[in-house]
């Protein structure tokens, strides 16, 4: 797939060592776009990021191999989704330190598609495989996207269950989307790309690494309204994903297993800590109220001609405020008194998610906005 000039600039800035999400957003807030950041003078950059990183941005932008990335994307039919892209998942934009760029292959889900993560051990019992496959099948039948990590065991069973139902599933990888891992899941990855999608925050060609999987797990939970753990020993990466979900303000679910079983210890520990018990997909759907929420979202989009409008509780005309950009003014005016989510703010203010995030960051620094759990924002 072809890449636009703005996407190329996003990718270039993202690939410069040391430019993480927080600094990226700060740079966008100061300069407006990646193109303006890359063309800024070193002295102007120093005012935002300091001398070392300013010099690196000026130097490394000519060294990162963006052309190779573009060639690999075209070869594998991949695309990049930047934070200002309308296809960027709204739920993912709400988490702390979201990925600046997603690489994707297959059929990308709608940005507001309801998603549920199913994760667990790589060495499941027959019972665990059956439960994962059954839950995924029933969720997919109801139009819910099943998210997992394409690992062996429970992840594989979850993807297969969703595919068997003819539904949509997303595999989040700890490597580039052109790399098959584990290798034995090559055929499964092919099926997922044909019916769902594979996502990664890592550039094309990046090999799997132990240090990559914590980032992968944060994306799995961040994409999802809730995370379900099906069989996992204590210390499993699946429990890390569940804890990420809790920190992101999402629901955590666990499937009970046989008492004393090694693979039951993780889910049972989560249940003792307050996770919701799951025996069927209906337990998840009722708890999350997914059907009603999704129907309401579709209704709003239909009534507004495809663009969801979120009414603002502030009916007073905007007052001029010193030292605020135009976008910051808009964002501050549309904030609900009880708190607003990033996607609501972006829709109500008619700005992109990345613009809303950038403005919120600056408003927090200026002491005008406070953030609550679940990535909700309100005026101070």
Secondary structure, 3 states (H helix, E strand, C coil): CCCCHHHHHHHHHHCCCCCCHHHHHHHHHHHCCHHHHHHCCHHHHHHHHCHHHHHHHHHHCCCCCHHHHHHHHHHHCCEEEECCCCCCCHHHHCCCCCCCEEEEEECCCCCCCCEEEEEECCCCCHHHHHHHHHHHHHHHHCCCEEEECCCCCHHHHHHHHHHHCCCCEEEECCCCCCCCCCHHHHHHHHHHHHHCEEEECCCCCCCCCHHHHHHHHHHHHHHCCEEEEECCCCCCHHHHHHHHHHHCCCEEEECCCCCCCCCHHHHHHHHHCCCEECCCHHHHHHHHCHHHHHHHHHHHHHHCCCCCCCCCCCCCCCCCCCCCCHHHHHHHHHCCCCCEEHHHHHHHHCCCHHHHHHHHHHHHHCCCEEEECCCEEEEC
